[in-house]
Amino acid sequence: MSADVHPPLDGLRRDAAALHPELVELRRALHRDPEIGLHLPRTRARILDALDGLPLEITLGERLSSVTAVLRGARPGPAVLLRADLDALPVPENTGLPYASENPGAMHACGHDLHTAALVGAARLLADRREELAGSVVFMFQPGEEGDGGAALMVEDGVLDAAGERVSAAYALHVGAALLPAGYVAGRPGPIMAASDTLKVVVRGRGGHGSSPHLAVDPVPVACAAVLALQTMVTRRFDAFDPVVLTVGTFHAGTAENVIPDEAAFGATVRSFSPAARELVLAEAVRVVRGIGEAHGCQVDAVVEHGYPVTANDPAEAAYAERTARELLGDDHYFEMPRPVAGSEDFGVLAEHVPAAYVMFGACSPEVDPFTAPYNHSAEARFDDGILGDAAALLAALALGKVR
């Protein structure tokens, strides 16, 4: 820890260390019992138990198992929001941990169990400092981050105004099972995670006998041509310094080797890092696949399913998060990311409404090399819950600096 840590932050880290055993116990209970999607009744019950006795105004979601808790300081002032996502993934766990998932086919493979425990810890730390606060803190416990749009639902339900006024800023962290050593923080101004959308394409031809393709309209080579044309489009229509990623992950056609099917279908994930690139890549992708189909006499149904927006850090809030992390954890424990990552996050929904900062927090197990360890979403991903005290302290510190 650097010598210039402010005394309030120094005490915050000490108090978080005292909470650490409880946070580990909560995290491991969550890890053993992962729930998927928007409805997480057992997860919510554990959160409510962990928050019991704190001076919080709690609202429970009806459309999803969300928890919104408001801590009001002793004096008036602005409101800020701290967020944790709660849901697990449909991944069978293969870590061999003593607290591994007991629910077949479900695993906290993205570390949301650590996020939840860290936010509970931040609530405990800030509640102990309630008399020092000038303003309010909104704790947002959000289900359905893994593709179910939980953040948007909570915004619709009023989470940003839960304190009676619009929050002035929002903060969150995301743990990593690899790449970043345990206890280190990384962030950047501007885009930090990509927008994520889905392209679904059906190429409709006319089926026939595999021996006589001239009597049919074969959709398979047309769909193959469309897949290749999309890759060319990416390299030829987009600025290398405002990139897009388009990956075809599914391709389905036919039932037998000697039968030309009536249709072929494929699906792609589309990632982008700016609103302009996002709008263009989706429009161009549809235009390209329809044009390929028309050139070969096939009908093409192309549908875009909008996912999450770019997660972009407000420059001033990103600088504030950097200062806070350096003061709390030590100057050498913060890195600026040279570029965003192509994963996506629905925290970007909040960042479209209020100034926000989102940082990465290393949780790589100390016994493995961060550069070869299984990464988030892997069935073998392991997260070091030794970082929970510092993660809770960082979240609390981000709020303290705004409402103190």
Protein Blocks (a to p, Z undefined) as FASTA:
>chain_A
ZZklcfklmmmmmmmmmmmmmmmmmmmmmmmmccehjbdfklmmmmmmmmgoiacddddd
fkbccdcdddddfbdcddddddddfbdcdddcfehpakbcfbghiacfkopmmmmmmmmm
mmmmmmmmmmmpgcdddddddehknonommmmmmmnopmmmnopacfbdcdddddfehia
ghiacddehjfbdcddddddddddddddfklmmlpccfklmmmmmmmmmmmmmmmmccfk
lccddddfbdcedjbfkbccfbdcdddddddfbfklmmmmmmmmmmmmmmmmmmnopacd
dddddfbddddddfklmmmmmmmmmmmnopklcccdfbdcfbdcfklmmmmmpccddddd
dfbdfkbcfklgccehiakbccdfklmmmmmmmmmmmmmmmmZZ
